[in-house]
Amino acid sequence: MTGSGIALRVNGVEVRTPAAPATPLLHVLRNDARLNGPKYGCGLGECGACLVLVDGKAARSCTVPVGAMAGHAITTLEGLGGEGGLHPVQQAFIDGQGAQCGYCLNGMIIRTVALLAVNPRPTEAEIREALRFNLCRCGTHVEILASVRRAVALTGGAGAP
C-alpha cells in the first residue's frame, strides 16, 4: 500500500495508512495491510490474540495506536517465516498440534518467538509464565506447552532465528 499517511515497516515492507494516529495498529494490519495473523479477540489487550512483534518484543496490537509505530519494525505471524519456509516456532506448533480452533494461535506463536529471543532455554515454569496472559478458550494448553518445548528443541536452545 502506497500513498500519504503514516508510514509503517511491516514484515520488512513499507506500508502507508491514511488512518488517524489513534487508530489501533490491529485495525491497520487487518484492514489496510490485509494481514490476518493478528486476530481481534477482546479489543482490550487481555487475550493476546492480536500479538505482533514490535522491534522484537511482543505487543498487543489492539491497544497500540498506529501513530506510535512509525520508525518501528513490526512483525506479524505472516512475517516470521522466510525463503526457507516456516519459522521454527511455527513448525513446532504444527508438529505439536498446538491449536484446536486456531484463534489463539497467532498470539501463542508470537509470544513464544519473543520468549525464545530473550530466553532460548526456558524452563517449564518460565514457559507457563510467558504464556499466562494468552488465553486459549479451547483448552489446548497441553499441546501448546508441548509445542513450545518442541520449538526449544528445533532451535537447539539457541532462541528464535
Number of C-alpha atoms within 10 A of each C-alpha: 12 10 10 9 14 17 20 24 17 22 17 11 13 12 19 20 21 13 16 13 16 12 16 20 26 27 20 23 24 15 12 15 15 11 18 16 22 28 24 20 16 12 17 12 19 15 20 32 29 32 31 31 24 19 13 17 18 21 21 23 28 27 17 16 17 24 19 15 19 14 11 15 18 25 22 22 21 16 18 20 17 9 6 6 10 14 22 21 29 25 18 24 23 13 14 19 15 24 21 16 12 14 20 25 27 24 30 31 28 28 25 25 28 22 23 22 16 14 18 19 20 18 11 13 8 13 19 15 11 16 21 12 15 21 19 23 12 12 12 16 17 11 17 23 19 18 26 29 22 20 29 24 17 17 18 12 15 15 23 22 12
